[in-house]
Amino acid sequence: MEHNIDGNPDYGHLTVSLNRGETFIAEGGAMAWMSEGMDVKARLLGGFVSAFIRKLVGGESLFVGEFSHPSGGRATFSPSLPGEISHRKMSGESFILTGGSFMACTQGIGLKTKFGGLRAMFSGEGAFFIECSGEGDLFFNTFGALIEKEINGSFTVDTGHVVAWEPSLNHSIRGMGGLKSTLLSGEGVAMQFSGRGKIYLQTRTMDSLANWLIPFG
């Protein structure tokens, strides 16, 4: 399979070229256009229980689309949010995504929910994250541009800006200072990362956009 990403970092979209016998899995509703004769099947990724949990707590669609073509064809996918699409080649390792960041993958990538702890329920990211593992191509999206940082030590980031991280990093969720600072500073809660590995951030957040739009409602 070949792929090409256009429109980054503002309005990314992904085009894949499938050979005969190849299958591509994408978030429900992400398909923008495709070759004639493309076979599309809706299925639950990981079974009903896993898919339902992802929908309930991870912000992902209950169903995914499975795309294949009897003689080879192309399909283009666009995420619901304007921003950047990123590709990660998986070689048996694990990778953690926040809810709503998963876009597409090839066969061989497994998705399962990962409990983030009770504090995560109040973090703005939901109580669960998505753990990706296996071998193949993984695609995820951001709201705004993607910032990749190499961490060696400790790093603090607002929860709404976190997209993904490598599991070699430990994380915890805490307030910004004391209770008064957390409630009144406007910064809310943050994620504290420690260890060595990469973290992926987005330059915009949906909460900030929603709050900005409220006076115009």
C-alpha positions in Angstrom: 0.0 0.0 0.0 1.2 3.5 -0.8 -0.1 6.6 0.9 0.2 10.4 0.5 -0.8 13.2 2.9 -1.7 16.6 1.5 -2.9 19.8 3.0 -0.9 19.7 6.2 -0.7 21.4 8.7 -4.0 23.2 8.2 -6.4 20.9 6.4 -4.7 17.5 6.0 -6.2 14.7 4.0 -4.9 11.2 3.4 -4.9 9.3 0.1 -4.1 5.5 0.0 -3.5 3.4 -3.1 -4.6 -0.2 -2.4 -3.3 -3.2 -4.3 -5.4 -6.2 -4.9 -5.9 -8.1 -1.7 -5.0 -5.2 0.6 -7.4 -3.8 3.2 -7.5 -0.4 4.9 -9.4 0.5 8.0 -10.6 4.1 8.6 -12.7 6.0 11.2 -16.4 6.0 10.4 -17.3 8.9 8.2 -13.8 9.8 7.2 -14.0 8.8 3.6 -14.0 11.8 1.2 -13.8 10.2 -2.3 -12.7 6.8 -3.8 -12.2 4.8 -6.9 -15.2 3.2 -8.6 -15.6 -0.4 -7.6 -14.2 0.1 -4.1 -15.6 -2.5 -1.6 -16.6 -0.9 1.7 -17.7 -2.8 4.7 -18.7 -1.5 8.1 -17.5 -3.5 11.0 -16.7 -3.3 14.7 -13.0 -3.0 15.4 -12.0 -5.3 18.2 -15.5 -6.6 18.9 -18.6 -5.0 20.2 -17.5 -4.4 23.8 -14.2 -2.8 22.8 -15.8 -0.7 20.1 -18.6 0.4 22.5 -16.1 1.5 25.1 -14.1 3.5 22.5 -17.3 5.2 21.5 -18.5 5.9 25.0 -15.3 7.1 26.6 -12.8 7.6 23.8 -14.7 9.7 21.3 -14.3 7.2 18.5 -17.0 5.9 16.2 -18.6 2.6 17.1 -18.0 1.3 13.5 -15.0 1.6 11.2 -14.9 1.3 7.4 -13.0 -1.5 5.8 -11.9 -0.6 2.3 -10.6 -3.0 -0.4 -10.6 -3.1 -4.2 -10.7 -6.3 -6.4 -8.1 -4.9 -8.9 -6.6 -2.0 -7.0 -7.9 1.5 -6.3 -7.5 4.7 -4.4 -9.4 6.3 -1.5 -9.0 9.7 0.2 -9.9 10.3 3.8 -10.4 13.6 5.8 -10.7 14.0 9.6 -13.6 15.9 11.0 -11.4 18.6 12.6 -9.1 21.0 10.6 -5.5 20.2 11.3 -2.6 17.9 10.6 -2.5 14.1 9.8 0.4 12.1 11.0 1.7 8.7 10.0 3.5 6.2 12.3 5.1 3.0 11.1 4.4 0.4 13.8 6.9 -2.5 14.2 5.4 -4.4 17.2 5.6 -1.6 19.7 2.7 0.2 21.5 1.6 3.8 21.1 -1.0 5.8 23.2 -3.6 8.1 21.6 -6.0 10.4 23.3 -9.7 10.0 22.4 -10.7 11.3 19.0 -7.1 11.2 17.6 -7.4 7.9 15.8 -8.0 8.2 12.1 -7.0 5.0 10.2 -4.7 2.0 10.1 -3.7 -1.1 8.1 -4.5 -4.6 9.1 -2.2 -5.8 11.9 -2.8 -2.8 14.1 -4.8 -3.6 17.3 -6.7 -0.9 19.3 -7.8 -1.3 22.9 -9.0 1.1 25.6 -6.6 2.0 28.4 -7.9 3.3 31.7 -6.2 6.6 32.6 -7.2 6.7 36.3 -10.0 8.5 38.1 -8.3 11.9 37.7 -8.5 11.5 34.0 -12.3 11.7 34.2 -12.0 15.4 35.0 -9.1 16.2 32.7 -11.0 17.1 29.6 -9.5 14.0 27.8 -11.9 11.5 29.2 -11.2 8.5 31.5 -9.8 6.3 28.8 -7.0 6.5 26.2 -6.5 4.2 23.2 -3.5 1.9 23.1 -2.4 1.0 19.6 -0.1 -2.0 19.0 1.1 -4.4 16.3 2.7 -4.1 12.9 1.6 -1.8 10.1 0.7 1.8 9.3 -1.1 4.0 11.8 -2.6 7.4 11.0 -3.8 10.0 13.6 -5.0 13.6 13.4 -4.7 16.8 15.4 -6.7 19.9 15.8 -4.3 22.5 14.5 -0.6 21.7 13.8 1.3 18.8 15.3 4.3 19.5 17.6 6.6 16.6 18.3 8.8 16.8 21.4 11.5 14.5 22.7 11.3 14.2 26.5 14.2 13.3 28.8 13.1 14.2 32.3 9.8 15.8 33.2 7.4 17.8 31.1 4.0 19.5 31.9 1.3 20.1 29.3 -2.4 21.1 29.4 -4.5 18.0 28.9 -6.3 19.5 25.8 -3.1 19.8 23.9 -2.0 16.1 24.3 -2.5 13.9 21.2 -0.3 10.9 21.7 2.8 9.6 23.5 5.2 6.7 23.6 4.5 4.2 26.5 8.1 4.6 27.7 6.9 7.9 29.3 5.1 7.8 32.7 2.3 10.2 33.2 0.1 11.6 35.9 -2.7 14.2 36.0 -2.7 17.1 38.5 -4.0 20.5 39.1 -2.1 23.7 38.2 -0.9 24.5 41.7 -3.3 24.4 44.6 -7.1 24.1 44.4 -7.6 27.9 44.1 -5.1 28.1 41.3 -6.6 25.1 39.5 -10.1 26.6 39.6 -9.4 30.3 39.0 -6.3 30.4 36.8 -8.1 29.3 33.7 -5.5 26.6 33.2 -7.5 23.7 34.7 -5.6 20.4 35.0 -2.4 19.3 33.4 -0.6 16.1 32.5 2.8 15.5 34.0 5.1 13.3 31.9 8.4 11.8 33.1 11.0 9.5 31.6 12.4 9.4 28.1 10.4 9.2 24.9 8.3 11.3 22.4 5.1 13.2 23.0 2.9 14.6 20.3 0.9 17.8 20.9 -1.7 19.9 19.0 -1.6 23.7 18.8 -5.3 24.2 19.2 -8.0 22.7 21.5 -11.7 22.1 21.0 -12.5 23.5 24.5 -10.8 26.8 23.8 -12.7 27.1 20.5 -16.0 26.3 22.1 -15.5 28.8 24.9 -14.5 31.5 22.4 -17.7 30.8 20.4 -20.1 31.0 23.4 -20.6 34.8 23.3 -21.6 34.5 19.7 -24.2 31.8 20.3 
